[in-house]
Every structure is written in C-alpha cells, then in structure tokens.
C-alpha cells in the first residue's frame, strides 16, 4: 500500500487520481486489526499529500458525544462488502469540495442512504459480499 500511495501522490495534478485497496480478510480478520492497520498506514503517509479513507463491513461512526446508532442507514456511508482503504490526493478532495460549492457532501450522502433504507442496504451489502465470496 505504501508503494501504491507513493505512485498515486506522484501522478500529474492535471487529472484526478485515486486508488482503492481491497484488503484480504486473512490480513485483517477483525475490525480492531483493520483499524490498527489503517492507523499505521495513515501515520506512515503523513509525508504524502493523501487522505486515507477507511471502509469496512462493520464500520460504525458516532456523531458528537452520543453512541453510534447501529441501525441508521447512514452507517453505510463508511461500509463496504470487504475491508478496503481509499487513497485520495488532497488536491482532488479540495477540488471536489470546491465543485460542490459549500454543500455538505457527507450530509447529502447520509440523507441519500436514509432514503434507500436499512433493509435495502443490508440486502445489497449481503449480495455484494456473496459475490466477493463466490
């Protein structure tokens, strides 16, 4: 992943560049091990102009000081069928934010997911996970 991150950071700024790294479950058999790996990767890449965005089937996030709402469809904003890491160049993130002209992309994604609904998202995730296992 460090080699890929270095390659990504070196790409010309004239075109967007991003990388998804899918991690074998054997490498990250638990969510805690996955989080440790993401933390290590993030700290190893501090010298590069990249964001490390984690996605995991068991991802949960909290808003503010309250505990996470485990059945909020917005939880799927950080989930994926397999553990993965999204590497993004900071300049591409800044450009996307500029194009959104002050709109909150995260809030828009959460509302979109809430519109889809919990049951449909669980079903879709199970279907994608089955494809990955197949």
Protein Blocks (a to p, Z undefined) as FASTA:
>chain_A
ZZmmmmmmmpcfkbccdddddddfklmmbfklmmmmmmmmmmmmmmpccddddddfkbcc
dehjbdcdfkbmklmmmgcfbdcdddddfklmmmmmmmnnopafklmmmmmmmmnopklm
mmmmmmmmmmmmZZ
